[in-house]
Structures are given as C-alpha cells and as structure tokens.
C-alpha cells in the first residue's frame, strides 16, 4: 500500500504542475478517481467536462452530475453527438479516433474559454496493451493522461478509490455504446437505443458486468462469472429472450467466454492493433 500511496503523491504533484486543468469526466472508475485527485491537488482550479450523446446512457450522465455536485466541482456538459461526425456512423476501424478528436477539441475549447491551462483524460496503463485509436487523438491534441503517465493500473485505481471513499471503486467498467458494434456495421440512433435498453434491463436484473454486442439482428450477451448463474434459470432465460424480442432483436445469444474488454477488436490484425497504441504525455 505504501507504494500505491507514493504513486498517488506523484499523481497529485503532476496535477499541481499543470496549474489548472479541465478533466474529461465520464463518471466512471478512472475519471472519477482522476477528478478526485485533481480536486485535492488543485482545489478550485479544476473543472469537469462531460459529453452527452446517444452513446452515453442517461444513467451514466446522472451519476457524473451527482458526483461533481457532491464535491462542489464546476461541471460543464457539452453536446458531442458522434453520429454527426462525418463517417462515424459507418463504424470504421478508427471510429474512436474520430470520436476523441471531436470530444477533446470541444473540451479544449471549454478549457480555453474558462481560462484553464490543461486538458486531461483518464486512460490508465492497462489501456496501453489494447487497440485504442482514441489515444492517437489524445496525443495529437496535447491532452494529458496523468494516470498512464504515473503508471496506474485499473486494479490500483479501484484499490485507492475504495480507500478514498469513492463509491465508484467497484463500479462496472463501461465503454460507449458504439463499441458494441462490429467494425463496418452501421451505427444508428435506433440501434443504440436498443443496446441501451437491453443492457439496462440486464442491469436491473442484478447482473453486475454486462455488454450487449449487436450483430445485425442478433444480440450477443457478455456477462461476468456471477452473471452466468442468472442464465441457469430456464424461466428467466425465456423472460430475457422475450424482452429482447420486444426491444427489437430477432436472436439472442450468450457468449460462452463471457465479458472481456474490446471483444470487437478480436477480428483485427496485429498491425491494425498497433495503430491504436500511443505513448503517454
């Protein structure tokens, strides 16, 4: 734990060196931890900026608003509708690059308007090993990644979040709803709403970690180990199937491997995967 405390001290020193910072804040585990640390390090010289869009469920937005309000942190909500970005709805392999370029340009504009010197985002060191084209946009736009720079892993962030009394310490991992589509399959408002409704239904059943991946008219459900127990009940399986049919899916399947981040990237070649890896700043 002493080593973790030293990392946390290093993180706050890094944030202090930024003088003032606008944090890209989703309300998730990582960005909540970063915002908390920035508030401790910089006081009122930190602002939270959250983007709302069809890819960002209302439940996540509400939680982000509640946290910022509870800490008295100035919170700006900007509209950043990814579907309005040229080419985004076609779901190319650099989809996240297009999104992050738009998002961080808008956050940088908010920061400049309000007199904040730096923009920071909350990717962690675990993100270095996955396909993350959004990190290219982060680097191009001069956005800082303090958690990656200090070397925080997701597990370490959860551990320190628990110690710091952050309710997000055991919050399920979340990625934007657009990540539920295979590359090349069109993203539409209607299909985003289907995914949102399906995931919310499973969350309401008490499944902690879940993804509903969409493949044309088929829903592929990913759950953690505890979630598999829910599907052992034949009546409940039938209930889930019927609800998904009402939502708009024709077929409903359970992924036997279960939840894992970036499962849509499993079709990418090693060369394509290397595109999204970036150095920290």
Secondary structure, DSSP 8 states (H G I E B T S, - for coil): -HHHHHHHHHHHHHHHHTSSEEEE--SSHHHHHHHHHHHHHHTTSEEEEEEE-TTS-HHHHHHHHHHHHHHT--EEEEE--GGGSTTGGGT-TTHHHHHHHHHHHHHHHHHHHHT--EEE----GGGGGS--THHHHHHHTT-B-HHHHHT--HHHHHHHHHHTT-GGGG------GGGGB-TTS---HHHHHHHHHHHHHHHHTT-SSEEEEEETTEEEEEE-HHHHHHTT-HHHHHHHHHHHHHHT-SEEEE-SS---TTGGGGGS-HHHHHHT-----
